[in-house]
């Protein structure tokens, strides 16, 4: 693990900072990974959309579901 992360493009540092700093500055949001039986995928998708309306289904494969929540919609994740 590291205290800081550096991003190098074409041999030059473009940014450096802690993981939290980089997430806040350049992050697009959160990814939520769920695993269920393939039979129940549609039920889980419906439940997820009812709990987090702004969640977008990014990938669905063999019972693995990946949702994306934009950083502007983080309030939807609050209980």
WOVEN-V660316 format. One record per pair of residues at least 24 apart in sequence whose C-alpha atoms are under 6 Angstrom apart, sorted by the first residue. I is the first residue (numbers start at 0). GAP is how many residues later the second one is. If there is no record, write none. Layout:
I & GAP
I & GAP
This chain:
27 & 42
27 & 43
28 & 40
28 & 41
28 & 42
29 & 38
29 & 39
30 & 36
30 & 37
31 & 34
31 & 35
32 & 32
32 & 33
33 & 30
33 & 31
34 & 28
34 & 29
35 & 27
36 & 26
37 & 24
37 & 25
51 & 24
